[in-house]
Amino acid sequence: MRYLSLQVLRAVAAVAVVVYHAQIICHKYASRPSATEALLGQFGSYGVDLFFVLSGFVILYTIHNTNSSPAGFLTRRLIRIVPLYWVLTLGMVILGVAIYPRNPMEPRTLLESLLFCAYVFHSRPPLIYVGWSIEYEIFFYAVVTLALAAALPVYRAVGLLFLTLYVGLHLLAPAAAAAPGNFGYFLGNPLLFEFVLGLLLAQLTVGGRMRLLDGAIVLAAIGTSIAMEGVSRLVFAGVPAAVLVWSAVKTERWTSRYRVMQPLARIGDASYSIYLVQVMALPAVGKLVARFVPGLPADLLVLTAVVSAVAAGILLYRGIERPLLKMLQAALIPVAGAVRA
């Protein structure tokens, strides 16, 4: 079953993050901050939390409804994430060389970006700065693959592992968990529990009821994060995101009837492209506005930048991401499936 409502939430998450970053460009390309920034603050950045919960749900729901081997699962996820990310990363390199030929990029910076480990080990954003969240996605996929390979129940295995890592790091290596710039900081981030929230919702959807241990895992995750770090982003963004996802799943039979859901879901289909291409689209719009329409009000700049980034993302999805995805699936998925046989 394809949940239209979840695709719509993907669209909401992507556009929210674009709005947040469009607000920021006003500080550089407009005479004053936008009114949307005063109204929304950092609210748009919480689209990332919604993405993480959605990812957890979709991964487990898909695993339940398919018969993929661990290799097949990981291949599908990497095909979905890596090729477009590499294309745009190399595009950033080419742009950098063209604009700043006297400031060559360090090969290490490019390599860490391509291998999804810039934020993992150094807590610094990769060349595509929103890629820090993609590094968490890749780590999540790797852990799920290991759970599948070990024939363990995914929700419990991932949930207990993340909980153990979080508690162990904050108790045994609190300095590493609190200080950016190391792997401990990456693993000690309560944002990992947002994937667990999504896994739990999928577990409830396919299983029908919550078992005691299932509920205890997520309650322990939230409780320990509050005890060790106070009310963090997990509580005020991750939990509401989980409520949104659960509400969308439970109301799918009614909301899917509305005609507006189809076009919104198509934006959701392009959400990954939108999420990545904003890194190039937003500064480009800002520079063009500053040069040709310097007096444009800040909120019109935000609107123009958001619409442009979404449009660019949809074009990128149709022109590159979707054809590339289909080609790689046809070439690699049968090979990954043969591993199981």
NUGUGU-902393 format. One line per 3 residues: number of its first residue (from 0); their letters; for each residue x negated, y, z negated of N, C-alpha, C. Coordinates in steps of 0.02 Angstrom, whole numbers, padded with zeros to 5 digits, m for minus. Layout:
# NUGUGU-902393
NUM = A = X,Y,Z,X,Y,Z,X,Y,Z | ... $
END
This chain:
# NUGUGU-902393
0 = MRY = m00042,m00060,00000,00000,00000,00000,m00044,00063,00000 | m00029,00109,00045,m00066,00172,00048,m00025,00225,00012 | m00054,00253,m00039,m00020,00304,m00078,m00030,00373,m00046 $
3 = LSL = 00023,00399,m00016,00019,00466,00012,00004,00518,m00042 | 00034,00507,m00100,00026,00555,m00154,m00047,00561,m00176 | m00084,00505,m00173,m00154,00508,m00192,m00196,00544,m00140 $
6 = QVL = m00177,00536,m00076,m00212,00574,m00024,m00198,00649,m00032 | m00138,00666,m00052,m00121,00736,m00065,m00164,00762,m00123 | m00173,00721,m00174,m00215,00742,m00230,m00288,00750,m00208 $
9 = RAV = m00310,00710,m00161,m00377,00720,m00132,m00382,00790,m00100 | m00330,00807,m00063,m00328,00873,m00032,m00330,00928,m00085 | m00290,00920,m00137,m00289,00969,m00191,m00358,00976,m00223 $
12 = AAV = m00390,00919,m00236,m00456,00921,m00268,m00507,00956,m00224 | m00508,00940,m00159,m00557,00970,m00114,m00546,01045,m00108 | m00483,01065,m00098,m00469,01136,m00090,m00483,01174,m00154 $
15 = AVV = m00469,01144,m00211,m00483,01177,m00275,m00557,01192,m00282 | m00599,01144,m00265,m00672,01156,m00269,m00694,01209,m00220 | m00665,01209,m00160,m00682,01260,m00110,m00662,01329,m00136 $
18 = VYH = m00603,01335,m00166,m00581,01399,m00193,m00630,01423,m00246 | m00652,01378,m00289,m00699,01395,m00342,m00764,01423,m00313 | m00791,01390,m00263,m00853,01413,m00233,m00843,01475,m00190 $
21 = AQI = m00783,01482,m00161,m00768,01543,m00123,m00765,01604,m00169 | m00740,01594,m00230,m00740,01648,m00279,m00811,01671,m00294 | m00857,01623,m00297,m00926,01639,m00315,m00960,01681,m00261 $
24 = ICH = m00945,01667,m00197,m00979,01705,m00144,m00960,01779,m00145 | m00904,01796,m00177,m00885,01866,m00182,m00937,01906,m00222 | m00972,01873,m00268,m01022,01909,m00307,m01079,01933,m00262 $
27 = KYA = m01089,01900,m00205,m01143,01918,m00160,m01120,01958,m00099 | m01061,01941,m00074,m01040,01970,m00011,m00981,02018,m00016 | m00955,02030,m00076,m00900,02078,m00085,m00921,02129,m00138 $
30 = SRP = m00885,02185,m00139,m00904,02239,m00185,m00886,02224,m00257 | m00841,02175,m00267,m00820,02158,m00335,m00794,02087,m00337 | m00788,02057,m00396,m00760,01989,m00400,m00686,01989,m00378 $
33 = SAT = m00663,01931,m00357,m00594,01924,m00334,m00546,01919,m00393 | m00484,01937,m00380,m00432,01930,m00431,m00419,01856,m00446 | m00429,01813,m00395,m00419,01742,m00407,m00468,01715,m00459 $
36 = EAL = m00528,01743,m00460,m00576,01721,m00510,m00554,01741,m00580 | m00528,01803,m00586,m00503,01825,m00651,m00443,01782,m00674 | m00404,01759,m00625,m00344,01720,m00641,m00361,01647,m00654 $
39 = LGQ = m00404,01617,m00612,m00416,01545,m00615,m00479,01527,m00654 | m00527,01574,m00658,m00589,01558,m00692,m00623,01498,m00658 | m00642,01449,m00699,m00675,01389,m00673,m00627,01332,m00657 $
42 = FGS = m00563,01348,m00656,m00512,01295,m00646,m00525,01255,m00582 | m00545,01288,m00528,m00556,01253,m00465,m00611,01200,m00469 | m00660,01211,m00513,m00715,01163,m00518,m00691,01096,m00545 $
45 = YGV = m00634,01095,m00577,m00608,01033,m00605,m00580,00986,m00552 | m00582,01009,m00489,m00565,00963,m00435,m00613,00904,m00434 | m00674,00914,m00457,m00722,00859,m00460,m00697,00805,m00508 $
48 = DLF = m00670,00826,m00564,m00643,00777,m00613,m00586,00737,m00582 | m00544,00771,m00544,m00490,00736,m00510,m00518,00686,m00459 | m00570,00705,m00423,m00603,00658,m00377,m00628,00596,m00413 $
51 = FVL = m00659,00605,m00471,m00687,00548,m00508,m00632,00500,m00530 | m00577,00527,m00557,m00522,00484,m00578,m00492,00448,m00518 | m00482,00485,m00464,m00456,00454,m00402,m00502,00399,m00378 $
54 = SGF = m00566,00410,m00381,m00614,00360,m00358,m00608,00296,m00399 | m00604,00304,m00465,m00596,00245,m00507,m00534,00206,m00490 | m00478,00242,m00480,m00415,00208,m00464,m00420,00172,m00397 $
57 = VIL = m00443,00208,m00345,m00443,00180,m00278,m00489,00119,m00273 | m00546,00123,m00306,m00594,00068,m00302,m00564,00003,m00330 | m00536,00006,m00390,m00509,m00055,m00419,m00446,m00079,m00383 $
60 = YTI = m00404,m00032,m00362,m00344,m00050,m00326,m00361,m00085,m00260 | m00412,m00059,m00226,m00434,m00088,m00163,m00464,m00157,m00174 | m00505,m00164,m00225,m00534,m00229,m00241,m00480,m00281,m00254 $
63 = HNT = m00428,m00261,m00289,m00373,m00307,m00306,m00336,m00330,m00243 | m00331,m00285,m00193,m00290,m00300,m00135,m00331,m00325,m00075 | m00396,m00334,m00084,m00437,m00362,m00031,m00477,m00420,m00060 $
66 = NSS = m00513,m00453,m00017,m00553,m00510,m00039,m00626,m00499,m00021 | m00650,m00439,m00032,m00718,m00422,m00012,m00769,m00455,m00058 | m00824,m00475,m00029,m00882,m00497,m00068,m00915,m00435,m00098 $
69 = PAG = m00958,m00444,m00148,m00996,m00386,m00174,m01032,m00348,m00119 | m01063,m00386,m00073,m01099,m00353,m00017,m01050,m00316,00028 | m00992,m00345,00040,m00943,m00312,00082,m00916,m00249,00049 $
72 = FLT = m00904,m00253,m00016,m00880,m00194,m00052,m00931,m00137,m00049 | m00993,m00152,m00065,m01044,m00100,m00066,m01056,m00072,00004 | m01054,m00116,00054,m01064,m00092,00123,m01010,m00043,00143 $
75 = RRL = m00947,m00060,00126,m00892,m00014,00142,m00900,00053,00109 | m00919,00053,00045,m00926,00116,00009,m00984,00157,00035 | m01040,00125,00051,m01097,00162,00076,m01083,00190,00146 $
78 = IRI = m01048,00151,00187,m01029,00176,00253,m00985,00237,00247 | m00942,00236,00197,m00896,00292,00186,m00932,00355,00164 | m00986,00348,00125,m01017,00405,00093,m01082,00428,00128 $
81 = VPL = m01125,00381,00143,m01194,00398,00160,m01203,00431,00229 | m01176,00403,00284,m01193,00431,00350,m01177,00505,00357 | m01117,00526,00339,m01099,00596,00345,m01142,00639,00300 $
84 = YWV = m01157,00614,00240,m01199,00651,00194,m01268,00662,00223 | m01296,00611,00253,m01362,00617,00284,m01360,00664,00344 | m01307,00660,00384,m01302,00705,00442,m01302,00778,00420 $
87 = LTL = m01263,00794,00369,m01259,00863,00346,m01323,00884,00309 | m01353,00837,00273,m01417,00854,00240,m01470,00872,00291 | m01476,00832,00343,m01524,00847,00396,m01505,00912,00432 $
90 = GMV = m01440,00925,00437,m01418,00989,00466,m01441,01047,00423 | m01438,01039,00356,m01463,01091,00311,m01538,01103,00321 | m01574,01048,00332,m01647,01055,00343,m01661,01094,00407 $
93 = ILG = m01625,01077,00460,m01634,01111,00524,m01618,01185,00518 | m01563,01201,00483,m01545,01270,00472,m01598,01306,00432 | m01624,01273,00381,m01675,01303,00339,m01738,01320,00379 $
96 = VAI = m01758,01273,00423,m01817,01285,00464,m01805,01342,00513 | m01744,01346,00540,m01728,01399,00589,m01725,01467,00556 | m01698,01470,00495,m01688,01535,00462,m01751,01557,00424 $
99 = YPR = m01785,01508,00393,m01844,01525,00353,m01904,01482,00376 | m01929,01497,00436,m01983,01455,00464,m02048,01458,00424 | m02057,01510,00385,m02119,01517,00347,m02115,01485,00278 $
102 = NPM = m02058,01459,00261,m02049,01427,00196,m02028,01354,00206 | m02073,01312,00227,m02055,01242,00241,m02031,01206,00178 | m01986,01160,00188,m01958,01122,00132,m02007,01067,00112 $
105 = EPR = m02011,01056,00047,m02053,01002,00022,m02022,00934,00041 | m02062,00888,00068,m02036,00822,00087,m02002,00787,00028 | m02028,00798,m00033,m01999,00765,m00091,m01926,00788,m00102 $
108 = TLL = m01913,00852,m00091,m01845,00878,m00099,m01797,00844,m00051 | m01818,00837,00012,m01777,00803,00062,m01767,00730,00044 | m01820,00696,00025,m01816,00625,00009,m01769,00612,m00050 $
111 = ESL = m01774,00652,m00102,m01730,00644,m00160,m01657,00656,m00142 | m01646,00703,m00097,m01577,00716,m00075,m01549,00657,m00035 | m01590,00630,00010,m01567,00574,00051,m01557,00510,00010 $
114 = LFC = m01596,00503,m00044,m01591,00443,m00085,m01545,00451,m00145 | m01510,00508,m00149,m01461,00520,m00202,m01491,00515,m00272 | m01548,00546,m00282,m01578,00542,m00348,m01605,00610,m00373 $
117 = AYV = m01587,00664,m00339,m01610,00730,m00362,m01580,00747,m00430 | m01515,00737,m00437,m01482,00752,m00501,m01493,00696,m00551 | m01498,00635,m00527,m01507,00577,m00571,m01568,00586,m00615 $
120 = FHS = m01623,00605,m00586,m01686,00607,m00623,m01709,00677,m00644 | m01683,00728,m00610,m01708,00795,m00624,m01654,00845,m00643 | m01591,00824,m00641,m01535,00867,m00657,m01533,00930,m00614 $
123 = RPP = m01557,00925,m00553,m01553,00981,m00507,m01513,00960,m00446 | m01475,01006,m00418,m01432,00988,m00362,m01474,00970,m00301 | m01451,00924,m00259,m01484,00908,m00196,m01475,00965,m00146 $
126 = LIY = m01499,00956,m00085,m01493,01008,m00034,m01420,01027,m00023 | m01376,00979,m00020,m01305,00993,m00020,m01285,00996,m00094 | m01276,01056,m00121,m01274,01064,m00193,m01216,01028,m00226 $
129 = VGW = m01161,01016,m00190,m01106,00978,m00219,m01124,00904,m00223 | m01181,00885,m00195,m01202,00815,m00195,m01217,00786,m00263 | m01223,00828,m00315,m01234,00801,m00382,m01177,00753,m00401 $
132 = SIE = m01116,00770,m00380,m01059,00726,m00396,m01061,00663,m00354 | m01088,00666,m00293,m01095,00607,m00251,m01144,00558,m00283 | m01194,00583,m00316,m01242,00539,m00350,m01208,00499,m00406 $
135 = YEI = m01161,00530,m00440,m01121,00492,m00489,m01078,00439,m00454 | m01050,00456,m00397,m01010,00408,m00359,m01053,00347,m00339 | m01113,00360,m00314,m01156,00305,m00292,m01174,00261,m00352 $
138 = FFY = m01189,00291,m00408,m01205,00253,m00468,m01145,00210,m00488 | m01086,00238,m00485,m01025,00201,m00502,m01016,00142,m00455 | m01027,00152,m00390,m01020,00097,m00342,m01070,00041,m00357 $
141 = AVV = m01131,00060,m00376,m01182,00010,m00392,m01162,m00032,m00451 | m01134,00000,m00503,m01114,m00037,m00563,m01055,m00083,m00547 | m01007,m00059,m00508,m00950,m00101,m00488,m00975,m00162,m00447 $
144 = TLA = m01022,m00151,m00403,m01050,m00206,m00363,m01081,m00259,m00408 | m01117,m00238,m00459,m01148,m00285,m00506,m01094,m00324,m00544 | m01040,m00290,m00563,m00985,m00324,m00598,m00954,m00377,m00552 $
147 = LAA = m00944,m00360,m00489,m00916,m00408,m00441,m00963,m00467,m00431 | m01028,m00452,m00425,m01076,m00506,m00415,m01079,m00553,m00474 | m01067,m00527,m00534,m01068,m00568,m00594,m01000,m00599,m00609 $
150 = ALP = m00951,m00586,m00564,m00883,m00612,m00573,m00851,m00589,m00638 | m00864,m00526,m00657,m00836,m00498,m00718,m00776,m00454,m00701 | m00727,m00448,m00746,m00671,m00402,m00734,m00698,m00331,m00731 $
153 = VYR = m00683,m00297,m00676,m00717,m00233,m00661,m00703,m00181,m00714 | m00640,m00171,m00732,m00625,m00117,m00779,m00660,m00128,m00846 | m00656,m00187,m00873,m00687,m00200,m00938,m00763,m00197,m00934 $
156 = AVG = m00791,m00226,m00882,m00864,m00226,m00876,m00892,m00156,m00869 | m00862,m00116,m00825,m00886,m00048,m00814,m00872,m00005,m00876 | m00812,m00011,m00904,m00794,00028,m00962,m00839,00015,m01021 $
159 = LLF = m00851,m00048,m01036,m00893,m00066,m01093,m00966,m00046,m01081 | m00990,m00053,m01018,m01058,m00033,m01003,m01068,00042,m01012 | m01022,00081,m00983,m01028,00154,m00990,m01023,00176,m01063 $
162 = LTL = m00979,00143,m01100,m00971,00159,m01171,m01034,00143,m01210 | m01063,00085,m01195,m01125,00064,m01229,m01182,00111,m01213 | m01189,00129,m01150,m01242,00175,m01130,m01234,00242,m01164 $
165 = YVG = m01173,00267,m01164,m01160,00334,m01192,m01176,00334,m01267 | m01148,00287,m01303,m01158,00285,m01376,m01231,00271,m01392 | m01261,00223,m01356,m01331,00207,m01370,m01378,00265,m01358 $
168 = LHL = m01367,00301,m01303,m01411,00358,m01288,m01403,00414,m01340 | m01341,00428,m01359,m01330,00484,m01405,m01351,00466,m01476 | m01354,00401,m01492,m01377,00382,m01558,m01452,00370,m01561 $
171 = LAP = m01479,00337,m01509,m01549,00316,m01511,m01595,00366,m01476 | m01569,00403,m01427,m01611,00451,m01391,m01572,00516,m01381 | m01552,00549,m01434,m01510,00608,m01428,m01544,00665,m01389 $
174 = AAA = m01610,00671,m01395,m01645,00724,m01359,m01640,00713,m01284 | m01648,00651,m01261,m01643,00636,m01190,m01572,00646,m01164 | m01522,00628,m01205,m01453,00634,m01183,m01431,00707,m01180 $
177 = AAP = m01463,00750,m01219,m01442,00820,m01222,m01483,00866,m01178 | m01542,00844,m01156,m01587,00887,m01118,m01584,00871,m01044 | m01566,00919,m01002,m01566,00906,m00930,m01636,00889,m00905 $
180 = GNF = m01637,00852,m00849,m01701,00838,m00818,m01725,00766,m00824 | m01681,00721,m00847,m01702,00651,m00854,m01642,00605,m00843 | m01657,00541,m00834,m01605,00492,m00821,m01557,00484,m00880 $
183 = GYF = m01583,00494,m00941,m01540,00489,m01000,m01485,00541,m01000 | m01501,00601,m00976,m01451,00654,m00972,m01397,00635,m00922 | m01417,00604,m00867,m01369,00582,m00815,m01323,00529,m00844 $
186 = LGN = m01351,00479,m00878,m01311,00424,m00905,m01270,00445,m00966 | m01292,00496,m01002,m01258,00518,m01062,m01203,00568,m01050 | m01185,00579,m00988,m01133,00627,m00971,m01064,00595,m00978 $
189 = PLL = m01019,00623,m01018,m00952,00593,m01026,m00911,00594,m00962 | m00934,00628,m00910,m00898,00626,m00846,m00893,00556,m00819 | m00940,00512,m00837,m00936,00443,m00815,m00872,00409,m00838 $
192 = FEF = m00845,00432,m00895,m00784,00402,m00920,m00723,00419,m00877 | m00729,00470,m00834,m00673,00486,m00790,m00663,00431,m00738 | m00716,00398,m00717,m00708,00339,m00674,m00671,00284,m00713 $
195 = VLG = m00686,00278,m00777,m00654,00227,m00818,m00580,00242,m00825 | m00561,00305,m00831,m00491,00324,m00834,m00455,00301,m00770 | m00486,00313,m00713,m00456,00291,m00650,m00451,00215,m00645 $
198 = LLL = m00503,00180,m00669,m00500,00107,m00669,m00443,00082,m00712 | m00433,00114,m00770,m00378,00092,m00814,m00310,00101,m00780 | m00301,00157,m00746,m00237,00169,m00712,m00225,00117,m00658 $
201 = AQL = m00278,00098,m00622,m00271,00046,m00571,m00256,m00021,m00604 | m00288,m00034,m00661,m00277,m00096,m00697,m00203,m00101,m00718 | m00176,m00046,m00741,m00105,m00045,m00760,m00060,m00054,m00699 $
204 = TVG = m00081,m00026,m00643,m00040,m00031,m00582,m00037,m00102,m00556 | m00093,m00136,m00555,m00094,m00204,m00527,m00077,m00257,m00580 | m00088,m00240,m00644,m00075,m00289,m00697,m00007,m00283,m00730 $
207 = GRM = 00020,m00223,m00729,00087,m00213,m00754,00092,m00193,m00827 | 00043,m00208,m00867,00045,m00190,m00938,m00025,m00182,m00965 | m00029,m00145,m01021,m00094,m00131,m01050,m00109,m00181,m01106 $
210 = RLL = m00166,m00211,m01103,m00189,m00255,m01157,m00225,m00214,m01209 | m00232,m00242,m01268,m00261,m00206,m01324,m00332,m00182,m01308 | m00373,m00227,m01280,m00442,m00208,m01265,m00445,m00154,m01212 $
213 = DGA = m00399,m00157,m01163,m00399,m00107,m01110,m00388,m00038,m01138 | m00339,m00032,m01182,m00326,00033,m01213,m00381,00054,m01260 | m00410,00006,m01295,m00463,00022,m01343,m00525,00051,m01309 $
216 = IVL = m00541,00027,m01248,m00600,00051,m01213,m00594,00126,m01199 | m00539,00146,m01170,m00532,00216,m01151,m00524,00261,m01212 | m00489,00236,m01263,m00482,00275,m01324,m00550,00283,m01359 $
219 = AAI = m00590,00231,m01358,m00657,00235,m01387,m00701,00284,m01348 | m00694,00283,m01282,m00733,00329,m01241,m00716,00401,m01257 | m00652,00417,m01260,m00632,00485,m01275,m00650,00504,m01347 $
222 = GTS = m00639,00457,m01393,m00654,00471,m01463,m00727,00482,m01477 | m00770,00440,m01448,m00842,00448,m01459,m00869,00511,m01426 | m00842,00530,m01369,m00865,00591,m01336,m00847,00652,m01378 $
225 = IAM = m00788,00651,m01409,m00768,00707,m01452,m00812,00708,m01515 | m00824,00649,m01544,m00864,00645,m01605,m00935,00669,m01594 | m00962,00655,m01535,m01033,00670,m01523,m01045,00736,m01488 $
228 = EGV = m00996,00760,m01450,m01007,00822,m01412,m00951,00873,m01420 | m00900,00856,m01459,m00844,00902,m01464,m00796,00892,m01406 | m00750,00939,m01399,m00700,00935,m01345,m00735,00954,m01280 $
231 = SRL = m00753,00904,m01241,m00791,00915,m01180,m00745,00917,m01119 | m00776,00922,m01062,m00740,00923,m00998,m00698,00861,m00988 | m00720,00806,m01015,m00681,00744,m01011,m00611,00753,m01039 $
234 = VFA = m00606,00789,m01094,m00542,00797,m01128,m00498,00848,m01092 | m00525,00908,m01077,m00482,00960,m01050,m00476,00959,m00974 | m00515,00916,m00940,m00508,00910,m00867,m00497,00838,m00845 $
237 = GVP = m00535,00791,m00874,m00529,00721,m00854,m00462,00690,m00872 | m00440,00701,m00934,m00376,00672,m00956,m00318,00702,m00917 | m00313,00769,m00909,m00260,00795,m00866,m00263,00769,m00794 $
240 = AAV = m00323,00758,m00768,m00329,00730,m00701,m00299,00659,m00699 | m00312,00620,m00752,m00283,00553,m00756,m00207,00555,m00759 | m00180,00604,m00795,m00107,00613,m00799,m00079,00629,m00730 $
243 = LVW = m00114,00671,m00692,m00093,00687,m00624,m00092,00625,m00579 | m00145,00587,m00583,m00149,00527,m00541,m00094,00477,m00559 | m00085,00466,m00623,m00033,00419,m00645,00037,00443,m00625 $
246 = SAV = 00048,00508,m00631,00113,00535,m00610,00124,00527,m00535 | 00071,00537,m00497,00076,00528,m00424,00092,00456,m00406 | 00060,00410,m00439,00072,00339,m00426,00144,00319,m00443 $
249 = KTE = 00167,00342,m00500,00234,00322,m00523,00291,00355,m00485 | 00276,00412,m00452,00329,00447,m00414,00321,00439,m00339 | 00277,00395,m00318,00262,00386,m00247,00325,00371,m00206 $
252 = RWT = 00368,00329,m00232,00427,00308,m00193,00473,00366,m00177 | 00472,00418,m00218,00514,00476,m00205,00476,00530,m00166 | 00415,00545,m00187,00378,00600,m00156,00358,00584,m00084 $
255 = SRY = 00348,00520,m00069,00326,00502,m00002,00379,00517,00051 | 00441,00529,00030,00495,00543,00078,00492,00614,00105 | 00458,00658,00069,00456,00728,00091,00410,00736,00151 $
258 = RVM = 00433,00773,00201,00394,00780,00263,00328,00815,00251 | 00326,00859,00203,00265,00897,00191,00207,00852,00168 | 00223,00792,00144,00171,00748,00119,00124,00724,00174 $
261 = QPL = 00151,00714,00234,00109,00689,00288,00054,00737,00308 | 00070,00801,00322,00015,00847,00339,m00033,00859,00281 | m00008,00860,00220,m00052,00868,00162,m00098,00807,00155 $
264 = ARI = m00070,00748,00169,m00111,00687,00165,m00166,00687,00218 | m00152,00717,00276,m00204,00721,00328,m00261,00766,00305 | m00245,00818,00267,m00299,00858,00238,m00338,00815,00188 $
267 = GDA = m00302,00773,00151,m00335,00728,00105,m00381,00678,00140 | m00361,00656,00199,m00404,00612,00239,m00471,00645,00253 | m00469,00710,00264,m00530,00747,00280,m00564,00777,00219 $
270 = SYS = m00543,00757,00159,m00567,00789,00098,m00642,00782,00089 | m00671,00726,00108,m00744,00718,00100,m00781,00766,00145 | m00759,00772,00207,m00790,00819,00254,m00782,00891,00228 $
273 = IYL = m00723,00907,00204,m00711,00974,00177,m00756,00988,00118 | m00762,00938,00074,m00802,00946,00014,m00875,00960,00030 | m00901,00926,00081,m00972,00934,00098,m00985,00996,00141 $
276 = VQV = m00942,01008,00191,m00958,01061,00239,m00950,01131,00209 | m00916,01136,00152,m00908,01202,00121,m00976,01233,00104 | m01026,01190,00092,m01093,01214,00075,m01121,01258,00132 $
279 = MAL = m01103,01242,00194,m01125,01282,00251,m01073,01335,00269 | m01010,01316,00266,m00957,01360,00291,m00948,01423,00249 | m00950,01416,00184,m00936,01474,00141,m00989,01529,00148 $
282 = PAV = m01055,01513,00144,m01104,01566,00154,m01100,01597,00224 | m01084,01556,00274,m01079,01582,00343,m01023,01634,00347 | m00966,01619,00317,m00911,01667,00316,m00930,01729,00278 $
285 = GKL = m00963,01720,00221,m00984,01777,00182,m01031,01823,00221 | m01079,01795,00257,m01127,01834,00295,m01092,01871,00353 | m01046,01836,00387,m01010,01867,00442,m00966,01925,00418 $
288 = VAR = m00932,01914,00362,m00890,01967,00335,m00931,02027,00313 | m00987,02013,00279,m01030,02068,00257,m01058,02109,00315 | m01067,02076,00371,m01096,02112,00428,m01044,02148,00470 $
291 = FVP = m00986,02116,00482,m00937,02144,00528,m00877,02176,00494 | m00859,02153,00434,m00802,02182,00398,m00824,02194,00325 | m00871,02237,00314,m00900,02245,00247,m00851,02270,00194 $
294 = GLP = m00797,02302,00215,m00749,02327,00167,m00692,02279,00152 | m00697,02217,00175,m00643,02169,00165,m00632,02157,00091 | m00570,02163,00066,m00557,02151,m00005,m00579,02081,m00026 $
297 = ADL = m00600,02075,m00088,m00628,02012,m00112,m00580,01954,m00105 | m00516,01965,m00119,m00468,01909,m00115,m00456,01888,m00043 | m00460,01935,00004,m00455,01916,00075,m00517,01877,00096 $
300 = LVL = m00574,01894,00067,m00634,01855,00081,m00626,01784,00056 | m00599,01776,m00004,m00587,01709,m00031,m00540,01670,00015 | m00486,01701,00035,m00437,01667,00079,m00469,01648,00145 $
303 = TAV = m00505,01695,00176,m00537,01681,00240,m00588,01625,00234 | m00627,01626,00180,m00678,01576,00170,m00647,01507,00159 | m00594,01503,00119,m00562,01439,00105,m00531,01410,00168 $
306 = VSA = m00494,01450,00205,m00462,01426,00267,m00515,01403,00316 | m00569,01441,00321,m00623,01423,00368,m00656,01357,00349 | m00669,01349,00284,m00702,01287,00261,m00657,01227,00271 $
309 = VAA = m00593,01234,00257,m00546,01179,00266,m00541,01161,00340 | m00535,01212,00383,m00532,01200,00455,m00595,01167,00480 | m00653,01190,00456,m00716,01159,00477,m00719,01087,00455 $
312 = GIL = m00695,01073,00394,m00695,01005,00369,m00650,00959,00410 | m00592,00984,00430,m00547,00943,00470,m00578,00928,00539 | m00610,00979,00569,m00644,00968,00633,m00702,00919,00626 $
315 = LYR = m00739,00926,00570,m00795,00880,00558,m00769,00808,00549 | m00714,00801,00514,m00685,00734,00503,m00665,00702,00569 | m00630,00741,00610,m00605,00713,00673,m00661,00702,00725 $
318 = GIE = m00709,00747,00724,m00761,00744,00775,m00820,00700,00758 | m00836,00693,00693,m00896,00656,00674,m00881,00601,00623 | m00850,00620,00567,m00843,00571,00513,m00801,00511,00534 $
321 = RPL = m00742,00521,00560,m00699,00465,00577,m00728,00421,00632 | m00752,00450,00689,m00783,00406,00740,m00844,00368,00713 | m00885,00403,00673,m00944,00370,00646,m00925,00313,00599 $
324 = LKM = m00873,00325,00558,m00849,00275,00511,m00824,00213,00548 | m00784,00224,00600,m00757,00167,00638,m00813,00128,00672 | m00862,00163,00699,m00917,00129,00734,m00956,00086,00685 $
327 = LQA = m00973,00114,00626,m01013,00077,00578,m00974,00020,00547 | m00910,00029,00535,m00869,m00025,00509,m00867,m00084,00558 | m00859,m00069,00621,m00857,m00122,00671,m00924,m00159,00676 $
330 = ALI = m00978,m00123,00664,m01044,m00153,00671,m01067,m00189,00609 | m01050,m00163,00549,m01080,m00187,00488,m01034,m00228,00443 | m00970,m00213,00443,m00925,m00249,00398,m00923,m00324,00413 $
333 = PVA = m00918,m00346,00476,m00920,m00419,00488,m00983,m00452,00462 | m01040,m00415,00466,m01103,m00443,00442,m01101,m00450,00366 | m01075,m00399,00331,m01070,m00402,00258,m01022,m00457,00237 $
336 = GAV = m00967,m00465,00275,m00920,m00517,00258,m00950,m00586,00267 | m00994,m00593,00315,m01025,m00659,00327,m01070,m00681,00270 | m01095,m00632,00230,m01137,m00650,00173,m01099,m00694,00125 $
339 = RA = m01036,m00678,00114,m00996,m00718,00067,m00985,m00788,00094 | m00970,m00792,00160,m00959,m00858,00190,m01022,m00900,00185 $
END
